[in-house]
């Protein structure tokens, strides 16, 4: 699997998991407050992973672009 495929897989997985968790929360599927907090924590973790991935890609693009200018 090349890096682009991996990133697309990760992006799709995050999107699907976020949708699944949101559906559980919005339909009252959290069994109790502890379960609800756990689901909210999972959403926060997914947001973090997604943002870190975006930041990494942005830095890589900048580094690649800078390298092209210096050549």
Secondary structure, 3 states (H helix, E strand, C coil): CCHHHHHHHHHHHHHHHHHHHHHHHHCCCCCCHHHHHHHHHHHHHHHHHHHHHHHHHHHHHHHHHHHHHHC
